[in-house]
Amino acid sequence: MNQEESFDRKELIYALEEAIDTLSPRERVVIYLRYGWGVRVHTYDDIKLILGVTRQAIEQMEKRALEKLRRPSKSKKVRSIMEGMYG
């Protein structure tokens, strides 16, 4: 990986973290655990035990969080960086 790719990757990670930081604390935890951000990917059952809520509640939190992250105001910066990286 060259310096430009490394910079783009760091910029993308920063933009993703910035977008995720706008979520509620529980939504943030669900996204980090479900998608392995910095750790392994966890199942709904794993997260259920960690948060002490039902699987259905976790699925709803995940769905709500992903809908928020897809909003143009949240995804604009990430999309821009990715377009620059992958054309």
PALUM-340808 format. One record per atom (N, C-alpha, C): atom name; x, y, z. Coordinates in nm, 4 decimals. Each point is the difference from the previous one (the first is absolute). Layout:
N
nuke = CA, east = X, north = Y, up = Z
...
This chain:
87
nuke = N, east = 0.0853, north = -0.1175, up = 0.0000
nuke = CA, east = -0.0853, north = 0.1175, up = 0.0000
nuke = C, east = 0.0904, north = 0.1244, up = 0.0000
nuke = N, east = -0.0240, north = 0.0913, up = -0.0965
nuke = CA, east = 0.0816, north = 0.1202, up = -0.0050
nuke = C, east = -0.0543, north = 0.1069, up = 0.0957
nuke = N, east = 0.0703, north = 0.1117, up = 0.0096
nuke = CA, east = -0.0384, north = 0.1047, up = 0.0955
nuke = C, east = -0.1374, north = 0.0583, up = -0.0308
nuke = N, east = -0.0310, north = 0.0179, up = -0.1267
nuke = CA, east = -0.1296, north = 0.0569, up = -0.0377
nuke = C, east = -0.1136, north = -0.0935, up = 0.0392
nuke = N, east = 0.0164, north = -0.1298, up = -0.0243
nuke = CA, east = -0.1016, north = -0.0982, up = 0.0392
nuke = C, east = -0.0156, north = -0.0031, up = 0.1509
nuke = N, east = 0.1103, north = 0.0082, up = 0.0709
nuke = CA, east = -0.0034, north = -0.0003, up = 0.1460
nuke = C, east = -0.0757, north = 0.1220, up = 0.0517
nuke = N, east = 0.0269, north = 0.1160, up = -0.0589
nuke = CA, east = -0.0697, north = 0.1220, up = 0.0397
nuke = C, east = -0.1491, north = -0.0117, up = -0.0286
nuke = N, east = -0.0362, north = -0.0481, up = -0.1200
nuke = CA, east = -0.1410, north = -0.0164, up = -0.0365
nuke = C, east = -0.0707, north = -0.0942, up = 0.0968
nuke = N, east = 0.0673, north = -0.1074, up = 0.0342
nuke = CA, east = -0.0586, north = -0.0978, up = 0.0921
nuke = C, east = -0.0238, north = 0.0618, up = 0.1372
nuke = N, east = 0.0980, north = 0.0746, up = 0.0498
nuke = CA, east = -0.0159, north = 0.0667, up = 0.1302
nuke = C, east = -0.1114, north = 0.1038, up = -0.0047
nuke = N, east = -0.0080, north = 0.0720, up = -0.1116
nuke = CA, east = -0.1056, north = 0.1003, up = -0.0168
nuke = C, east = -0.1378, north = -0.0672, up = -0.0024
nuke = N, east = -0.0094, north = -0.1150, up = -0.0654
nuke = CA, east = -0.1261, north = -0.0742, up = -0.0056
nuke = C, east = -0.0394, north = -0.0495, up = 0.1388
nuke = N, east = 0.0942, north = -0.0554, up = 0.0728
nuke = CA, east = -0.0285, north = -0.0479, up = 0.1359
nuke = C, east = -0.0473, north = 0.1148, up = 0.0875
nuke = N, east = 0.0666, north = 0.1144, up = -0.0101
nuke = CA, east = -0.0402, north = 0.1171, up = 0.0783
nuke = C, east = -0.1418, north = 0.0432, up = -0.0357
nuke = N, east = -0.0330, north = 0.0033, up = -0.1293
nuke = CA, east = -0.1340, north = 0.0399, up = -0.0439
nuke = C, east = -0.1063, north = -0.0984, up = 0.0493
nuke = N, east = 0.0317, north = -0.1297, up = -0.0033
nuke = CA, east = -0.0940, north = -0.1008, up = 0.0506
nuke = C, east = -0.0219, north = 0.0159, up = 0.1505
nuke = N, east = 0.1090, north = 0.0202, up = 0.0741
nuke = CA, east = -0.0123, north = 0.0193, up = 0.1446
nuke = C, east = -0.0798, north = 0.1258, up = 0.0324
nuke = N, east = 0.0214, north = 0.1039, up = -0.0777
nuke = CA, east = -0.0734, north = 0.1244, up = 0.0192
nuke = C, east = -0.1500, north = -0.0226, up = -0.0199
nuke = N, east = -0.0365, north = -0.0751, up = -0.1034
nuke = CA, east = -0.1406, north = -0.0300, up = -0.0265
nuke = C, east = -0.0581, north = -0.0882, up = 0.1102
nuke = N, east = 0.0732, north = -0.1009, up = 0.0416
nuke = CA, east = -0.0474, north = -0.0917, up = 0.1047
nuke = C, east = -0.0166, north = 0.0736, up = 0.1332
nuke = N, east = 0.0843, north = 0.0986, up = 0.0247
nuke = CA, east = -0.0091, north = 0.0764, up = 0.1256
nuke = C, east = -0.1291, north = 0.0793, up = 0.0124
nuke = N, east = -0.0740, north = 0.0173, up = -0.1104
nuke = CA, east = -0.1266, north = 0.0731, up = 0.0056
nuke = C, east = -0.1151, north = -0.0894, up = 0.0466
nuke = N, east = 0.0243, north = -0.1301, up = 0.0080
nuke = CA, east = -0.1033, north = -0.0945, up = 0.0435
nuke = C, east = -0.0153, north = 0.0041, up = 0.1517
nuke = N, east = -0.1103, north = -0.0571, up = 0.0479
nuke = CA, east = -0.0175, north = -0.0124, up = 0.1444
nuke = C, east = 0.1049, north = -0.0987, up = 0.0528
nuke = N, east = 0.0308, north = 0.0067, up = 0.1287
nuke = CA, east = 0.1012, north = -0.0917, up = 0.0549
nuke = C, east = -0.0293, north = -0.1477, up = -0.0275
nuke = N, east = -0.1234, north = -0.0410, up = 0.0151
nuke = CA, east = -0.0337, north = -0.1416, up = -0.0235
nuke = C, east = 0.0094, north = -0.0365, up = -0.1474
nuke = N, east = -0.0449, north = 0.0894, up = -0.0873
nuke = CA, east = 0.0113, north = -0.0266, up = -0.1435
nuke = C, east = 0.1472, north = -0.0123, up = -0.0389
nuke = N, east = 0.0831, north = 0.0854, up = 0.0574
nuke = CA, east = 0.1435, north = -0.0026, up = -0.0271
nuke = C, east = 0.0603, north = -0.1340, up = 0.0404
nuke = N, east = -0.0361, north = -0.0478, up = 0.1186
nuke = CA, east = 0.0510, north = -0.1286, up = 0.0482
nuke = C, east = -0.0429, north = -0.1120, up = -0.0939
nuke = N, east = -0.1252, north = 0.0001, up = -0.0394
nuke = CA, east = -0.0506, north = -0.1047, up = -0.0897
nuke = C, east = 0.0775, north = 0.0006, up = -0.1319
nuke = N, east = 0.0213, north = 0.1174, up = -0.0579
nuke = CA, east = 0.0728, north = 0.0084, up = -0.1274
nuke = C, east = 0.1438, north = -0.0480, up = 0.0177
nuke = N, east = 0.0674, north = 0.0474, up = 0.1038
nuke = CA, east = 0.1384, north = -0.0436, up = 0.0232
nuke = C, east = 0.0093, north = -0.1514, up = 0.0179
nuke = N, east = -0.0902, north = -0.0576, up = 0.0784
nuke = CA, east = 0.0055, north = -0.1437, up = 0.0255
nuke = C, east = -0.0434, north = -0.0833, up = -0.1208
nuke = N, east = -0.1071, north = 0.0422, up = -0.0668
nuke = CA, east = -0.0504, north = -0.0777, up = -0.1143
nuke = C, east = 0.0967, north = -0.0027, up = -0.1171
nuke = N, east = 0.0726, north = 0.1100, up = -0.0195
nuke = CA, east = 0.0859, north = 0.0103, up = -0.1178
nuke = C, east = 0.1483, north = -0.0082, up = 0.0329
nuke = N, east = 0.0320, north = -0.0377, up = 0.1232
nuke = CA, east = 0.1380, north = -0.0296, up = 0.0366
nuke = C, east = 0.0939, north = 0.1181, up = -0.0033
nuke = N, east = -0.0483, north = 0.1182, up = 0.0337
nuke = CA, east = 0.0827, north = 0.1198, up = -0.0023
nuke = C, east = 0.1030, north = -0.0074, up = 0.1119
nuke = N, east = 0.1224, north = -0.0382, up = -0.0347
nuke = CA, east = 0.1066, north = -0.0087, up = 0.0986
nuke = C, east = 0.0045, north = -0.1314, up = 0.0767
nuke = N, east = -0.1036, north = -0.0799, up = -0.0128
nuke = CA, east = -0.0075, north = -0.1301, up = 0.0677
nuke = C, east = -0.0650, north = -0.0997, up = -0.0945
nuke = N, east = -0.0244, north = -0.1169, up = 0.0487
nuke = CA, east = -0.0656, north = -0.1002, up = -0.0850
nuke = C, east = -0.1478, north = 0.0336, up = -0.0206
nuke = N, east = -0.0577, north = -0.0581, up = -0.1014
nuke = CA, east = -0.1428, north = 0.0167, up = -0.0278
nuke = C, east = -0.0778, north = -0.0835, up = 0.1016
nuke = N, east = -0.1023, north = 0.0604, up = 0.0597
nuke = CA, east = -0.0823, north = -0.0691, up = 0.0992
nuke = C, east = -0.1366, north = -0.0343, up = -0.0590
nuke = N, east = -0.0564, north = -0.1084, up = 0.0479
nuke = CA, east = -0.1344, north = -0.0410, up = -0.0418
nuke = C, east = -0.1033, north = 0.0776, up = 0.0809
nuke = N, east = -0.1253, north = -0.0081, up = -0.0451
nuke = CA, east = -0.1088, north = 0.0613, up = 0.0764
nuke = C, east = -0.0053, north = -0.0591, up = 0.1409
nuke = N, east = 0.0230, north = -0.1303, up = 0.0104
nuke = CA, east = -0.0047, north = -0.0643, up = 0.1318
nuke = C, east = 0.1115, north = 0.0508, up = 0.0913
nuke = N, east = 0.1188, north = 0.0241, up = -0.0553
nuke = CA, east = 0.1086, north = 0.0588, up = 0.0798
nuke = C, east = -0.0406, north = 0.1364, up = 0.0531
nuke = N, east = -0.0532, north = 0.0823, up = -0.0890
nuke = CA, east = -0.0360, north = 0.1373, up = 0.0371
nuke = C, east = -0.1156, north = 0.0000, up = 0.0992
nuke = N, east = -0.0898, north = -0.0953, up = -0.0170
nuke = CA, east = -0.1133, north = -0.0135, up = 0.0924
nuke = C, east = 0.0508, north = -0.0189, up = 0.1427
nuke = N, east = 0.1007, north = -0.0815, up = 0.0160
nuke = CA, east = 0.0570, north = -0.0237, up = 0.1331
nuke = C, east = 0.0744, north = 0.1231, up = 0.0527
nuke = N, east = 0.0692, north = 0.0701, up = -0.0877
nuke = CA, east = 0.0761, north = 0.1182, up = 0.0403
nuke = C, east = -0.0922, north = 0.1135, up = 0.0441
nuke = N, east = -0.1057, north = 0.0251, up = -0.0798
nuke = CA, east = -0.0882, north = 0.1130, up = 0.0291
nuke = C, east = -0.1196, north = -0.0354, up = 0.0878
nuke = N, east = -0.0286, north = -0.1275, up = 0.0108
nuke = CA, east = -0.1134, north = -0.0416, up = 0.0823
nuke = C, east = -0.1348, north = 0.0365, up = -0.0602
nuke = N, east = -0.0079, north = -0.0053, up = -0.1330
nuke = CA, east = -0.1265, north = 0.0279, up = -0.0684
nuke = C, east = -0.0310, north = -0.1161, up = -0.0938
nuke = N, east = -0.1192, north = 0.0018, up = -0.0574
nuke = CA, east = -0.0394, north = -0.1092, up = -0.0889
nuke = C, east = 0.0679, north = 0.0119, up = -0.1361
nuke = N, east = 0.0028, north = -0.1100, up = -0.0693
nuke = CA, east = 0.0554, north = -0.0031, up = -0.1359
nuke = C, east = -0.0760, north = 0.0974, up = -0.0894
nuke = N, east = -0.1309, north = 0.0037, up = 0.0171
nuke = CA, east = -0.0832, north = 0.0902, up = -0.0800
nuke = C, east = 0.0382, north = 0.1459, up = 0.0253
nuke = N, east = 0.0265, north = 0.0352, up = 0.1237
nuke = CA, east = 0.0405, north = 0.1374, up = 0.0329
nuke = C, east = 0.1326, north = 0.0346, up = -0.0684
nuke = N, east = 0.0919, north = -0.0951, up = -0.0033
nuke = CA, east = 0.1297, north = 0.0218, up = -0.0649
nuke = C, east = -0.0193, north = 0.0185, up = -0.1504
nuke = N, east = -0.0836, north = -0.0837, up = -0.0602
nuke = CA, east = -0.0265, north = 0.0117, up = -0.1432
nuke = C, east = -0.0605, north = 0.1368, up = -0.0324
nuke = N, east = -0.0907, north = 0.0483, up = 0.0863
nuke = CA, east = -0.0610, north = 0.1308, up = -0.0208
nuke = C, east = 0.1031, north = 0.1121, up = 0.0146
nuke = N, east = 0.0874, north = -0.0098, up = 0.1005
nuke = CA, east = 0.1049, north = 0.1000, up = 0.0184
nuke = C, east = 0.0938, north = 0.0035, up = -0.1205
nuke = N, east = 0.0376, north = -0.1194, up = -0.0475
nuke = CA, east = 0.0881, north = -0.0084, up = -0.1153
nuke = C, east = -0.0659, north = 0.0624, up = -0.1232
nuke = N, east = -0.1261, north = -0.0324, up = -0.0232
nuke = CA, east = -0.0728, north = 0.0529, up = -0.1155
nuke = C, east = -0.0086, north = 0.1527, up = 0.0079
nuke = N, east = -0.0352, north = 0.0519, up = 0.1175
nuke = CA, east = -0.0107, north = 0.1444, up = 0.0195
nuke = C, east = 0.1350, north = 0.0693, up = -0.0225
nuke = N, east = 0.1061, north = -0.0604, up = 0.0539
nuke = CA, east = 0.1337, north = 0.0573, up = -0.0133
nuke = C, east = 0.0436, north = 0.0026, up = -0.1462
nuke = N, east = -0.0231, north = -0.1087, up = -0.0723
nuke = CA, east = 0.0387, north = -0.0053, up = -0.1407
nuke = C, east = -0.0796, north = 0.0997, up = -0.0836
nuke = N, east = -0.1279, north = 0.0172, up = 0.0342
nuke = CA, east = -0.0814, north = 0.0991, up = -0.0713
nuke = C, east = 0.0568, north = 0.1404, up = 0.0227
nuke = N, east = 0.0401, north = 0.0284, up = 0.1228
nuke = CA, east = 0.0594, north = 0.1307, up = 0.0311
nuke = C, east = 0.1307, north = 0.0187, up = -0.0764
nuke = N, east = 0.0830, north = -0.1037, up = -0.0044
nuke = CA, east = 0.1300, north = 0.0105, up = -0.0668
nuke = C, east = -0.0139, north = 0.0139, up = -0.1514
nuke = N, east = -0.1114, north = -0.0449, up = -0.0556
nuke = CA, east = -0.0229, north = 0.0108, up = -0.1444
nuke = C, east = -0.0502, north = 0.1385, up = -0.0417
nuke = N, east = -0.0426, north = 0.0802, up = 0.0973
nuke = CA, east = -0.0485, north = 0.1340, up = -0.0323
nuke = C, east = 0.1119, north = 0.0790, up = -0.0671
nuke = N, east = -0.0362, north = 0.0789, up = -0.1007
nuke = CA, east = 0.1028, north = 0.0774, up = -0.0711
nuke = C, east = 0.0868, north = 0.0862, up = 0.0911
nuke = N, east = -0.0585, north = 0.0571, up = 0.1033
nuke = CA, east = 0.0791, north = 0.0856, up = 0.0896
nuke = C, east = 0.1082, north = -0.0790, up = 0.0738
nuke = N, east = -0.0216, north = -0.1287, up = 0.0198
nuke = CA, east = 0.0970, north = -0.0849, up = 0.0698
nuke = C, east = 0.0956, north = -0.0698, up = -0.0967
nuke = N, east = -0.0490, north = -0.0325, up = -0.1188
nuke = CA, east = 0.0791, north = -0.0828, up = -0.0914
nuke = C, east = 0.0752, north = 0.0790, up = -0.1065
nuke = N, east = -0.0263, north = 0.1294, up = -0.0122
nuke = CA, east = 0.0595, north = 0.0812, up = -0.1061
nuke = C, east = 0.1532, north = -0.0045, up = 0.0022
nuke = N, east = 0.0591, north = 0.0210, up = 0.1168
nuke = CA, east = 0.1454, north = 0.0027, up = 0.0122
nuke = C, east = 0.0602, north = -0.1379, up = -0.0297
nuke = N, east = -0.0616, north = -0.1044, up = 0.0528
nuke = CA, east = 0.0487, north = -0.1366, up = -0.0220
nuke = C, east = -0.0067, north = -0.0340, up = -0.1484
nuke = N, east = -0.1118, north = 0.0305, up = -0.0636
nuke = CA, east = -0.0166, north = -0.0289, up = -0.1437
nuke = C, east = 0.1032, north = 0.0753, up = -0.0835
nuke = N, east = 0.0238, north = 0.1262, up = 0.0364
nuke = CA, east = 0.0971, north = 0.0811, up = -0.0725
nuke = C, east = 0.1402, north = -0.0613, up = 0.0073
nuke = N, east = 0.0396, north = -0.0427, up = 0.1176
nuke = CA, east = 0.1324, north = -0.0614, up = 0.0183
nuke = C, east = 0.0093, north = -0.1297, up = -0.0791
nuke = N, east = -0.1046, north = -0.0813, up = 0.0075
nuke = CA, east = 0.0015, north = -0.1278, up = -0.0709
nuke = C, east = 0.0043, north = 0.0198, up = -0.1513
nuke = N, east = -0.0708, north = 0.1009, up = -0.0499
nuke = CA, east = 0.0042, north = 0.0276, up = -0.1441
nuke = C, east = 0.1420, north = 0.0390, up = -0.0414
nuke = N, east = 0.0672, north = 0.0769, up = 0.0839
nuke = CA, east = 0.1377, north = 0.0385, up = -0.0270
nuke = C, east = 0.0951, north = -0.1196, up = 0.0026
nuke = N, east = -0.0287, north = -0.0955, up = 0.0871
nuke = CA, east = 0.0856, north = -0.1172, up = 0.0128
nuke = C, east = -0.0232, north = -0.1015, up = -0.1115
nuke = N, east = -0.1284, north = -0.0207, up = -0.0333
nuke = CA, east = -0.0341, north = -0.1092, up = -0.0916
nuke = C, east = -0.0600, north = 0.0471, up = -0.1323
nuke = N, east = -0.0105, north = 0.1315, up = -0.0163
nuke = CA, east = -0.0487, north = 0.0573, up = -0.1266
nuke = C, east = -0.1380, north = -0.0290, up = -0.0258
